[in-house]
Amino acid sequence: MSVVGGKPMHCLSFDVEEHFQVSAFWSEARRQQWDKYESRVENNTRKLVELLDQHGTKATFFVLGWVAERYPGLVKALVAHGHEIASHGYGHELITDQTPEMFRADVRRAKRVIEDICGKRVYGYRAPSFSITKGTEWAISILIEEGHLYDSSIFPVLHDRYGMPNATPTIHLLRSEAGRIWEVPPSTANFLGARLPVAGGGYFRLYPYPLLRAMLKRSERSGHPLVMYLHPWELDPDQPKMEGSWLSRFRHYLNLHKTHGRLSSLLDDFRFDTIQTILELNTGTFSNIDTVSPHYEASLARTEMIASCGKPSLP
Ligand SMILES: [Zn+2]
């Protein structure tokens, strides 16, 4: 684990999606209404960027392709502030609900949309609701074939909706017939013989902060970087309330008013950077890799052609 200024370096990440796109409230009918709901993702993400700036912290933002298409200025602002842009897929459908062909199309579309906007290659992927589980391991080969160098979709815990409790809980190389990819699992802590999730989301809002901090400090002593995650909507206690099961509403709305303060404490107590930086420091993965997007170069060339030749003629 890399140490800078006496502090171990950890990964901080955010899944950039609207409050109404979460899997817990998913329904096909609601999916058809996405464009009609009040959008809050841009404001919430910009608040988050402000907080990170105050602490001088960089993070990885797994942006949903659907969001990137609607808010390209937000994606460009994240890049301008020095954050890493990664992919959260395009339409936020669980991999468990997709065929390999559907998944490949979703992953490819998201990567292309995001790379076109930010001008950099996208190397990281995180599935909606960590939905690489037993039965969807085939997704790993597709991610490798589509040009991803790391994945952060396997949560090594027991959970009713996701998780692979026996998966390796620290950053490691995964091999498939398509090649190799770094797996960056969200953090867990061993407590009284059980493996508990401590990486973020609902757990971040559920545990009292001193307890969470103690568990994270303990994980830190294991010598592996922590991998934390949150969503912009978790810093928005005023978001409109969605209908859903009691458990989903409990998990989604619990202690939203405390997230901002807790995240601020976390940023004081630990040192974070992007996943790409932590992987580079620990493995050298990105040293010899071209980070400029081929799609971006192509779109720049198109723009230049249009600028020099006037309007392109229709075929
Ligand atoms: Zn998500």
Residues whose N, C-alpha, C, O or C-beta is under 5 A from the ligand:
A	BS01	ZN	D15 E17 P128 S129
